[in-house]
Structure formats: C-alpha cells, structure tokens
C-alpha cells in the first residue's frame, strides 16, 4: 500500500503540461486512488486493490516506459 500511495503522490507532482501531453494516462484516477489509500486504508475494497496491483500498475509501467 505504501508503494501505491507513493505512485499516486508522484503522479500528483507531475507538471500539468506533461500530464496534458500524456492524456492517455489516467492521472486523476491515480491520484484519487492515492487519496483513498491514505484516508480509508481499512475501508478499501480488496478486489479493487488487487486489480490495481495486478492489472493497472503493469499497464502504467508500460505506458511510462515509452517516455523519453
């Protein structure tokens, strides 16, 4: 969970210009997940967390790997 919150915090600090140039990445959802993880730690749905870990993070990693 800590790593997921760090990813969300980092996404929140990416300048708007760069986020705009990479609109295919769901920046707002990443930040929103971070906020939920920080403030509702015990209230998070395990299935959603598992989906983020198993599907969303690998997809995000591929998208970020294309940055130069």
N, CA, C and O atoms as a printed pandas DataFrame, in Angstrom:
     atom_number atom_name residue_name chain_id  residue_number  x_coord  y_coord  z_coord
0              1         N          UNK        A               1    0.816   -1.179    0.000
1              2        CA          UNK        A               1    0.000    0.000    0.000
2              3         C          UNK        A               1    0.864    1.248    0.000
3              4         O          UNK        A               1    0.535    2.244   -0.645
4              5         N          UNK        A               2    1.949    1.189    0.713
5              6        CA          UNK        A               2    2.830    2.362    0.760
6              7         C          UNK        A               2    3.343    2.699   -0.635
7              8         O          UNK        A               2    3.374    3.869   -1.016
8              9         N          UNK        A               3    3.736    1.708   -1.383
9             10        CA          UNK        A               3    4.230    1.954   -2.740
10            11         C          UNK        A               3    3.143    2.538   -3.639
11            12         O          UNK        A               3    3.425    3.392   -4.480
12            13         N          UNK        A               4    1.914    2.086   -3.468
13            14        CA          UNK        A               4    0.818    2.629   -4.267
14            15         C          UNK        A               4    0.564    4.094   -3.932
15            16         O          UNK        A               4    0.266    4.895   -4.818
16            17         N          UNK        A               5    0.681    4.441   -2.664
17            18        CA          UNK        A               5    0.493    5.844   -2.292
18            19         C          UNK        A               5    1.634    6.707   -2.818
19            20         O          UNK        A               5    1.420    7.863   -3.183
20            21         N          UNK        A               6    2.832    6.160   -2.859
21            22        CA          UNK        A               6    3.971    6.906   -3.413
22            23         C          UNK        A               6    3.758    7.159   -4.902
23            24         O          UNK        A               6    4.047    8.250   -5.393
24            25         N          UNK        A               7    3.259    6.165   -5.618
25            26        CA          UNK        A               7    2.970    6.341   -7.047
26            27         C          UNK        A               7    1.947    7.459   -7.235
27            28         O          UNK        A               7    2.109    8.312   -8.107
28            29         N          UNK        A               8    0.909    7.453   -6.428
29            30        CA          UNK        A               8   -0.110    8.494   -6.517
30            31         C          UNK        A               8    0.427    9.869   -6.186
31            32         O          UNK        A               8    0.071   10.850   -6.839
32            33         N          UNK        A               9    1.275    9.952   -5.183
33            34        CA          UNK        A               9    1.877   11.234   -4.819
34            35         C          UNK        A               9    2.779   11.739   -5.939
35            36         O          UNK        A               9    2.771   12.927   -6.261
36            37         N          UNK        A              10    3.550   10.844   -6.524
37            38        CA          UNK        A              10    4.427   11.232   -7.633
38            39         C          UNK        A              10    3.608   11.714   -8.826
39            40         O          UNK        A              10    3.963   12.706   -9.463
40            41         N          UNK        A              11    2.516   11.016   -9.130
41            42        CA          UNK        A              11    1.651   11.424  -10.243
42            43         C          UNK        A              11    1.074   12.808  -10.002
43            44         O          UNK        A              11    0.923   13.594  -10.937
44            45         N          UNK        A              12    0.757   13.103   -8.770
45            46        CA          UNK        A              12    0.192   14.405   -8.418
46            47         C          UNK        A              12    1.199   15.537   -8.603
47            48         O          UNK        A              12    0.810   16.688   -8.805
48            49         N          UNK        A              13    2.472   15.219   -8.535
49            50        CA          UNK        A              13    3.518   16.241   -8.638
50            51         C          UNK        A              13    4.055   16.432  -10.061
51            52         O          UNK        A              13    4.899   17.296  -10.297
52            53         N          UNK        A              14    3.573   15.636  -10.989
53            54        CA          UNK        A              14    3.991   15.797  -12.383
54            55         C          UNK        A              14    3.344   17.070  -12.913
55            56         O          UNK        A              14    2.141   17.272  -12.745
56            57         N          UNK        A              15    4.130   17.924  -13.549
57            58        CA          UNK        A              15    3.572   19.188  -14.046
58            59         C          UNK        A              15    2.395   18.971  -14.998
59            60         O          UNK        A              15    2.364   18.011  -15.768
60            61         N          UNK        A              16    1.433   19.887  -14.924
61            62        CA          UNK        A              16    0.218   19.792  -15.738
62            63         C          UNK        A              16    0.540   19.702  -17.225
63            64         O          UNK        A              16   -0.156   19.008  -17.966
64            65         N          UNK        A              17    1.568   20.385  -17.663
65            66        CA          UNK        A              17    1.953   20.345  -19.079
66            67         C          UNK        A              17    2.308   18.925  -19.513
67            68         O          UNK        A              17    1.893   18.474  -20.581
68            69         N          UNK        A              18    3.061   18.240  -18.701
69            70        CA          UNK        A              18    3.459   16.868  -19.027
70            71         C          UNK        A              18    2.260   15.938  -18.958
71            72         O          UNK        A              18    2.096   15.070  -19.816
72            73         N          UNK        A              19    1.410   16.114  -17.933
73            74        CA          UNK        A              19    0.188   15.303  -17.848
74            75         C          UNK        A              19   -0.681   15.531  -19.079
75            76         O          UNK        A              19   -1.260   14.586  -19.614
76            77         N          UNK        A              20   -0.775   16.780  -19.530
77            78        CA          UNK        A              20   -1.573   17.098  -20.710
78            79         C          UNK        A              20   -1.028   16.458  -21.971
79            80         O          UNK        A              20   -1.791   16.063  -22.853
80            81         N          UNK        A              21    0.286   16.354  -22.061
81            82        CA          UNK        A              21    0.920   15.737  -23.228
82            83         C          UNK        A              21    0.770   14.218  -23.204
83            84         O          UNK        A              21    1.011   13.549  -24.209
84            85         N          UNK        A              22    0.381   13.692  -22.080
85            86        CA          UNK        A              22    0.238   12.239  -21.918
86            87         C          UNK        A              22   -1.135   11.921  -21.349
87            88         O          UNK        A              22   -1.267   11.252  -20.325
88            89         N          UNK        A              23   -2.143   12.414  -22.035
89            90        CA          UNK        A              23   -3.521   12.302  -21.561
90            91         C          UNK        A              23   -4.031   10.859  -21.550
91            92         O          UNK        A              23   -5.057   10.580  -20.930
92            93         N          UNK        A              24   -3.346    9.951  -22.214
93            94        CA          UNK        A              24   -3.767    8.550  -22.212
94            95         C          UNK        A              24   -3.589    7.911  -20.842
95            96         O          UNK        A              24   -4.182    6.869  -20.562
96            97         N          UNK        A              25   -2.784    8.521  -19.994
97            98        CA          UNK        A              25   -2.577    8.032  -18.631
98            99         C          UNK        A              25   -3.646    8.653  -17.745
99           100         O          UNK        A              25   -3.889    9.858  -17.811
100          101         N          UNK        A              26   -4.273    7.847  -16.931
101          102        CA          UNK        A              26   -5.371    8.299  -16.085
102          103         C          UNK        A              26   -4.844    8.942  -14.796
103          104         O          UNK        A              26   -4.976    8.384  -13.707
104          105         N          UNK        A              27   -4.249   10.116  -14.946
105          106        CA          UNK        A              27   -3.600   10.803  -13.829
106          107         C          UNK        A              27   -4.550   11.019  -12.660
107          108         O          UNK        A              27   -4.191   10.757  -11.512
108          109         N          UNK        A              28   -5.756   11.493  -12.941
109          110        CA          UNK        A              28   -6.712   11.789  -11.869
110          111         C          UNK        A              28   -7.093   10.534  -11.082
111          112         O          UNK        A              28   -7.247   10.581   -9.861
112          113         N          UNK        A              29   -7.241    9.420  -11.786
113          114        CA          UNK        A              29   -7.583    8.177  -11.095
114          115         C          UNK        A              29   -6.426    7.703  -10.220
115          116         O          UNK        A              29   -6.641    7.171   -9.132
116          117         N          UNK        A              30   -5.218    7.897  -10.694
117          118        CA          UNK        A              30   -4.038    7.507   -9.912
118          119         C          UNK        A              30   -3.996    8.317   -8.619
119          120         O          UNK        A              30   -3.784    7.766   -7.539
120          121         N          UNK        A              31   -4.199    9.615   -8.737
121          122        CA          UNK        A              31   -4.171   10.489   -7.565
122          123         C          UNK        A              31   -5.360   10.181   -6.647
123          124         O          UNK        A              31   -5.210   10.171   -5.425
124          125         N          UNK        A              32   -6.523    9.934   -7.222
125          126        CA          UNK        A              32   -7.704    9.616   -6.415
126          127         C          UNK        A              32   -7.503    8.322   -5.630
127          128         O          UNK        A              32   -7.930    8.217   -4.480
128          129         N          UNK        A              33   -6.853    7.339   -6.251
129          130        CA          UNK        A              33   -6.580    6.090   -5.542
130          131         C          UNK        A              33   -5.634    6.347   -4.387
131          132         O          UNK        A              33   -5.800    5.782   -3.306
132          133         N          UNK        A              34   -4.653    7.186   -4.605
133          134        CA          UNK        A              34   -3.715    7.542   -3.540
134          135         C          UNK        A              34   -4.460    8.161   -2.372
135          136         O          UNK        A              34   -4.215    7.815   -1.216
136          137         N          UNK        A              35   -5.369    9.078   -2.675
137          138        CA          UNK        A              35   -6.124    9.738   -1.616
138          139         C          UNK        A              35   -6.975    8.738   -0.838
139          140         O          UNK        A              35   -7.045    8.798    0.390
140          141         N          UNK        A              36   -7.612    7.831   -1.544
141          142        CA          UNK        A              36   -8.409    6.812   -0.871
142          143         C          UNK        A              36   -7.530    5.908   -0.016
143          144         O          UNK        A              36   -7.898    5.569    1.109
144          145         N          UNK        A              37   -6.386    5.519   -0.535
145          146        CA          UNK        A              37   -5.473    4.642    0.206
146          147         C          UNK        A              37   -4.955    5.324    1.469
147          148         O          UNK        A              37   -4.770    4.672    2.497
148          149         N          UNK        A              38   -4.726    6.616    1.394
149          150        CA          UNK        A              38   -4.205    7.347    2.554
150          151         C          UNK        A              38   -5.269    7.577    3.622
151          152         O          UNK        A              38   -4.964    7.558    4.814
152          153         N          UNK        A              39   -6.495    7.791    3.211
153          154        CA          UNK        A              39   -7.510    8.212    4.165
154          155         C          UNK        A              39   -8.533    7.134    4.511
155          156         O          UNK        A              39   -9.292    7.284    5.469
156          157         N          UNK        A              40   -8.560    6.057    3.745
157          158        CA          UNK        A              40   -9.521    4.988    4.000
158          159         C          UNK        A              40   -8.832    3.633    3.962
159          160         O          UNK        A              40   -9.364    2.672    3.406
160          161         N          UNK        A              41   -7.661    3.562    4.547
161          162        CA          UNK        A              41   -6.824    2.374    4.436
162          163         C          UNK        A              41   -7.597    1.090    4.724
163          164         O          UNK        A              41   -7.518    0.141    3.944
164          165         N          UNK        A              42   -8.334    1.044    5.818
165          166        CA          UNK        A              42   -9.032   -0.186    6.177
166          167         C          UNK        A              42  -10.370   -0.319    5.462
167          168         O          UNK        A              42  -11.020   -1.361    5.554
168          169         N          UNK        A              43  -10.786    0.720    4.757
169          170        CA          UNK        A              43  -12.054    0.671    4.056
170          171         C          UNK        A              43  -11.927    0.351    2.580
171          172         O          UNK        A              43  -12.933    0.310    1.872
172          173         N          UNK        A              44  -10.710    0.125    2.102
173          174        CA          UNK        A              44  -10.514   -0.166    0.686
174          175         C          UNK        A              44  -10.992   -1.578    0.346
175          176         O          UNK        A              44  -10.819   -2.514    1.126
176          177         N          UNK        A              45  -11.581   -1.704   -0.803
177          178        CA          UNK        A              45  -12.047   -2.986   -1.301
178          179         C          UNK        A              45  -10.836   -3.789   -1.790
179          180         O          UNK        A              45  -10.085   -3.327   -2.649
180          181         N          UNK        A              46  -10.660   -4.965   -1.250
181          182        CA          UNK        A              46   -9.503   -5.800   -1.617
182          183         C          UNK        A              46   -9.465   -6.121   -3.109
183          184         O          UNK        A              46   -8.391   -6.189   -3.707
184          185         N          UNK        A              47  -10.627   -6.315   -3.702
185          186        CA          UNK        A              47  -10.680   -6.627   -5.133
186          187         C          UNK        A              47  -10.174   -5.454   -5.970
187          188         O          UNK        A              47   -9.494   -5.654   -6.976
188          189         N          UNK        A              48  -10.502   -4.244   -5.558
189          190        CA          UNK        A              48  -10.014   -3.060   -6.271
190          191         C          UNK        A              48   -8.510   -2.937   -6.113
191          192         O          UNK        A              48   -7.802   -2.671   -7.084
192          193         N          UNK        A              49   -8.022   -3.127   -4.910
193          194        CA          UNK        A              49   -6.578   -3.049   -4.669
194          195         C          UNK        A              49   -5.862   -4.104   -5.509
195          196         O          UNK        A              49   -4.839   -3.812   -6.130
196          197         N          UNK        A              50   -6.390   -5.323   -5.533
197          198        CA          UNK        A              50   -5.760   -6.390   -6.320
198          199         C          UNK        A              50   -5.773   -6.056   -7.813
199          200         O          UNK        A              50   -4.802   -6.335   -8.517
200          201         N          UNK        A              51   -6.862   -5.463   -8.299
201          202        CA          UNK        A              51   -6.941   -5.055   -9.703
202          203         C          UNK        A              51   -5.869   -4.013  -10.016
203          204         O          UNK        A              51   -5.221   -4.070  -11.061
204          205         N          UNK        A              52   -5.694   -3.077   -9.113
205          206        CA          UNK        A              52   -4.658   -2.054   -9.308
206          207         C          UNK        A              52   -3.283   -2.711   -9.369
207          208         O          UNK        A              52   -2.481   -2.403  -10.251
208          209         N          UNK        A              53   -3.017   -3.603   -8.442
209          210        CA          UNK        A              53   -1.701   -4.255   -8.377
210          211         C          UNK        A              53   -1.466   -5.159   -9.585
211          212         O          UNK        A              53   -0.392   -5.125  -10.187
212          213         N          UNK        A              54   -2.454   -5.957   -9.937
213          214        CA          UNK        A              54   -2.229   -6.977  -10.962
214          215         C          UNK        A              54   -2.429   -6.486  -12.395
215          216         O          UNK        A              54   -1.827   -7.031  -13.320
216          217         N          UNK        A              55   -3.273   -5.456  -12.596
217          218        CA          UNK        A              55   -3.551   -5.005  -13.963
218          219         C          UNK        A              55   -3.143   -3.568  -14.233
219          220         O          UNK        A              55   -2.521   -3.275  -15.255
220          221         N          UNK        A              56   -3.486   -2.685  -13.333
221          222        CA          UNK        A              56   -3.275   -1.258  -13.598
222          223         C          UNK        A              56   -1.796   -0.862  -13.520
223          224         O          UNK        A              56   -1.307   -0.119  -14.371
224          225         N          UNK        A              57   -1.098   -1.348  -12.519
225          226        CA          UNK        A              57    0.322   -0.982  -12.376
226          227         C          UNK        A              57    1.148   -1.521  -13.546
227          228         O          UNK        A              57    1.951   -0.766  -14.094
228          229         N          UNK        A              58    0.996   -2.784  -13.960
229          230        CA          UNK        A              58    1.755   -3.238  -15.134
230          231         C          UNK        A              58    1.446   -2.426  -16.392
231          232         O          UNK        A              58    2.349   -2.124  -17.171
232          233         N          UNK        A              59    0.177   -2.072  -16.592
233          234        CA          UNK        A              59   -0.189   -1.254  -17.759
234          235         C          UNK        A              59    0.434    0.133  -17.659
235          236         O          UNK        A              59    0.938    0.661  -18.650
236          237         N          UNK        A              60    0.401    0.726  -16.470
237          238        CA          UNK        A              60    1.009    2.042  -16.258
238          239         C          UNK        A              60    2.519    1.973  -16.504
239          240         O          UNK        A              60    3.101    2.878  -17.102
240          241         N          UNK        A              61    3.132    0.913  -16.046
241          242        CA          UNK        A              61    4.567    0.744  -16.247
242          243         C          UNK        A              61    4.925    0.732  -17.729
243          244         O          UNK        A              61    5.917    1.340  -18.132
244          245         N          UNK        A              62    4.133    0.052  -18.534
245          246        CA          UNK        A              62    4.370    0.016  -19.985
246          247         C          UNK        A              62    4.200    1.407  -20.599
247          248         O          UNK        A              62    4.980    1.811  -21.461
248          249         N          UNK        A              63    3.176    2.135  -20.150
249          250        CA          UNK        A              63    2.955    3.481  -20.665
250          251         C          UNK        A              63    4.128    4.391  -20.310
251          252         O          UNK        A              63    4.591    5.164  -21.149
252          253         N          UNK        A              64    4.602    4.303  -19.089
253          254        CA          UNK        A              64    5.694    5.165  -18.645
254          255         C          UNK        A              64    7.019    4.797  -19.313
255          256         O          UNK        A              64    7.887    5.651  -19.493
256          257         N          UNK        A              65    7.169    3.526  -19.678
257          258        CA          UNK        A              65    8.405    3.089  -20.331
258          259         C          UNK        A              65    8.572    3.737  -21.702
259          260         O          UNK        A              65    9.684    3.812  -22.224
260          261         N          UNK        A              66    7.475    4.204  -22.281
261          262        CA          UNK        A              66    7.556    4.833  -23.598
262          263         C          UNK        A              66    7.989    6.295  -23.531
263          264         O          UNK        A              66    8.248    6.915  -24.562
264          265         N          UNK        A              67    8.069    6.850  -22.313
265          266        CA          UNK        A              67    8.538    8.245  -22.171
266          267         C          UNK        A              67   10.005    8.325  -22.531
267          268         O          UNK        A              67   10.776    7.395  -22.291
268          269         N          UNK        A              68   10.371    9.444  -23.106
269          270        CA          UNK        A              68   11.795    9.654  -23.412
270          271         C          UNK        A              68   12.288   10.874  -22.696
271          272         O          UNK        A              68   13.461   11.229  -22.817
